[in-house]
Amino acid sequence: MKHRSLWKIPALVVLVLLAGWTWALAQTQEFSADQILLGPGGEQQTRLYCKADRWRVDATQQGKKMIQIFRLDRKVAWMVIPEDKIYIESPLSADAPPWGETVPGELERKALGEEAVDDHPALKYQVKTSDGEFAHEILVWISKELQVPVKTTSLDGRWGSTLKNIQIGPQPDDLFEVPAGFKQISPPLVR
């Protein structure tokens, strides 16, 4: 089994890092949604499941189903590959989560009014951020009901994330666990 190919920074991982903060978790609302990611590799659809202290992303990458589970309560993230019955565990940094009330590196925010996204009323903002080296400006739509970003896009429209088919309601706890019988492996070194 070749695990090395799983860690060549697939497009999904890059998009997750770019749009990761869009998975801001609602304090009281649980929901699931289709997440449409747009990036250098084109468009990709994932399925997102959220609870107050955990979330999950189901995706297909290079023909393989991959599940990413993030557990704030355990300060851990799992990359699960169902076809191989394996998973990789990595720590979540409690001091720098990729979600919250502000965008990582946010310098300023300008309100642009209200605009619905997939029939969900949202407040639209233009946000200026910095990664320490470069400044960026993005557009963000925050759901008035869920209080989470339902759409994020770069000003030039080359990358972004949109939530569609949002279903508000309780999410089963077992969605946020590694399935029984799966073997933990160490991530291979990337050269």
C-alpha positions as CSV (number, residue, x, y, z in Angstrom):
1,M,0.0,0.0,0.0
2,K,1.5,3.4,-1.0
3,H,0.8,6.0,1.6
4,R,3.4,8.4,0.2
5,S,1.0,9.6,-2.5
6,L,-1.5,10.7,0.1
7,W,0.8,13.3,1.4
8,K,1.9,15.2,-1.8
9,I,-0.3,18.1,-0.6
10,P,-3.4,17.2,-2.6
11,A,-5.6,20.0,-3.8
12,L,-8.1,19.1,-1.1
13,V,-5.6,19.8,1.7
14,V,-4.6,23.1,0.1
15,L,-8.2,24.1,-0.2
16,V,-8.9,23.1,3.3
17,L,-6.1,25.3,4.6
18,L,-7.3,28.2,2.4
19,A,-11.0,27.9,3.4
20,G,-10.6,26.1,6.7
21,W,-11.8,29.0,8.7
22,T,-15.1,28.8,6.9
23,W,-16.0,25.9,9.0
24,A,-16.6,28.2,11.9
25,L,-18.7,26.3,14.3
26,A,-22.0,27.6,15.6
27,Q,-22.3,27.8,19.3
28,T,-25.7,26.1,19.5
29,Q,-26.6,25.1,15.9
30,E,-25.7,21.8,14.5
31,F,-25.8,21.4,10.7
32,S,-24.6,19.6,7.6
33,A,-24.0,21.1,4.2
34,D,-22.4,20.5,0.8
35,Q,-19.3,22.6,0.6
36,I,-18.2,23.7,-2.9
37,L,-14.5,24.5,-2.9
38,L,-12.9,26.4,-5.7
39,G,-9.2,26.6,-6.1
40,P,-6.2,26.1,-8.5
41,G,-7.3,22.5,-9.3
42,G,-10.9,23.6,-10.2
43,E,-14.1,22.9,-8.3
44,Q,-14.6,20.2,-5.7
45,Q,-17.6,19.2,-3.6
46,T,-17.3,17.9,-0.1
47,R,-19.8,17.2,2.6
48,L,-19.5,19.0,5.9
49,Y,-21.0,18.0,9.3
50,C,-20.8,20.4,12.3
51,K,-21.4,20.2,16.0
52,A,-20.3,22.8,18.7
53,D,-16.9,21.3,19.3
54,R,-16.2,19.1,16.3
55,W,-16.6,18.9,12.5
56,R,-16.1,16.5,9.7
57,V,-15.4,16.8,6.0
58,D,-16.1,13.9,3.5
59,A,-14.3,14.2,0.2
60,T,-13.0,12.2,-2.7
61,Q,-9.3,12.9,-3.6
62,Q,-7.6,11.1,-6.5
63,G,-10.5,8.6,-6.6
64,K,-10.3,7.7,-2.9
65,K,-12.8,8.7,-0.2
66,M,-11.2,10.6,2.5
67,I,-12.7,11.8,5.8
68,Q,-11.2,14.6,7.9
69,I,-12.5,14.7,11.5
70,F,-11.6,17.6,13.8
71,R,-12.2,17.3,17.5
72,L,-11.7,20.4,19.6
73,D,-12.7,18.5,22.8
74,R,-9.8,16.1,22.3
75,K,-7.5,18.6,20.5
76,V,-6.9,16.1,17.7
77,A,-7.6,15.7,13.9
78,W,-7.9,12.5,12.1
79,M,-7.5,11.8,8.3
80,V,-9.5,8.6,7.7
81,I,-9.1,6.5,4.5
82,P,-12.0,4.0,4.6
83,E,-10.9,2.0,1.6
84,D,-7.6,1.1,3.4
85,K,-9.2,1.0,6.9
86,I,-6.4,3.3,8.1
87,Y,-6.2,6.7,9.8
88,I,-3.6,9.3,10.6
89,E,-3.8,11.4,13.8
90,S,-2.4,14.8,14.3
91,P,-2.7,17.4,17.1
92,L,-4.9,20.4,16.8
93,S,-3.4,23.6,18.1
94,A,-5.7,25.1,20.7
95,D,-4.2,28.5,20.4
96,A,-4.6,28.9,16.7
97,P,-7.8,27.2,15.4
98,P,-8.7,27.8,11.8
99,W,-12.1,29.3,12.6
100,G,-13.6,32.0,14.8
101,E,-15.2,35.3,14.9
102,T,-12.4,36.8,12.8
103,V,-10.4,35.5,9.8
104,P,-6.8,34.4,10.7
105,G,-4.6,37.4,10.2
106,E,-7.6,39.8,9.9
107,L,-6.5,43.5,9.8
108,E,-9.8,45.2,9.0
109,R,-13.4,44.4,8.0
110,K,-15.8,46.5,6.0
111,A,-19.6,45.8,6.0
112,L,-21.1,45.6,2.5
113,G,-24.7,45.0,3.4
114,E,-27.0,41.9,3.3
115,E,-27.0,39.2,0.6
116,A,-28.5,35.8,0.7
117,V,-26.4,32.7,-0.1
118,D,-28.4,29.6,-1.2
119,D,-31.5,31.2,0.3
120,H,-29.8,31.9,3.7
121,P,-29.8,35.6,4.7
122,A,-26.2,36.7,5.2
123,L,-24.1,39.8,6.1
124,K,-21.4,40.4,3.5
125,Y,-18.0,41.8,4.4
126,Q,-14.8,42.7,2.6
127,V,-11.9,41.6,4.9
128,K,-8.3,42.5,4.7
129,T,-5.8,39.9,6.0
130,S,-2.1,39.4,6.3
131,D,-0.1,36.3,6.5
132,G,2.9,38.2,7.8
133,E,4.4,38.6,4.4
134,F,1.5,39.5,2.0
135,A,-1.8,41.3,2.5
136,H,-4.9,39.8,1.0
137,E,-8.5,40.9,0.6
138,I,-11.4,38.5,0.6
139,L,-15.2,38.6,0.6
140,V,-17.1,36.8,3.3
141,W,-20.8,36.1,3.8
142,I,-21.8,35.3,7.4
143,S,-25.1,33.5,7.9
144,K,-27.5,35.5,10.1
145,E,-29.0,32.3,11.4
146,L,-26.0,30.1,11.9
147,Q,-23.4,32.9,12.6
148,V,-20.9,31.1,10.4
149,P,-19.4,32.0,7.0
150,V,-21.5,30.4,4.3
151,K,-19.4,31.8,1.5
152,T,-15.8,33.0,1.1
153,T,-14.1,34.1,-2.0
154,S,-11.0,35.9,-3.1
155,L,-11.6,39.3,-4.8
156,D,-10.5,37.8,-8.1
157,G,-12.8,34.8,-7.7
158,R,-10.0,32.3,-8.2
159,W,-10.6,30.5,-4.9
160,G,-13.4,30.2,-2.4
161,S,-15.9,28.1,-0.5
162,T,-19.7,28.1,-0.5
163,L,-22.1,26.1,1.7
164,K,-25.1,24.7,-0.1
165,N,-28.0,22.4,0.9
166,I,-27.6,23.4,4.5
167,Q,-29.6,21.1,6.8
168,I,-29.9,22.4,10.4
169,G,-30.4,19.7,13.0
170,P,-28.6,17.3,15.3
171,Q,-25.6,15.4,13.9
172,P,-24.9,11.8,15.0
173,D,-22.0,11.4,17.4
174,D,-20.5,8.5,15.5
175,L,-19.8,10.7,12.5
176,F,-17.0,12.2,14.6
177,E,-15.3,9.0,15.6
178,V,-12.7,6.8,13.8
179,P,-14.6,3.6,12.8
180,A,-13.9,0.5,14.8
181,G,-11.2,-1.8,13.4
182,F,-9.2,1.0,11.6
183,K,-5.5,1.0,12.0
184,Q,-3.5,4.1,13.0
185,I,-0.5,4.8,10.8
186,S,2.2,7.4,10.9
187,P,2.4,9.9,8.1
188,P,5.1,9.1,5.7
189,L,7.9,11.6,5.2
190,V,7.5,13.8,2.1
191,R,10.7,14.4,0.1
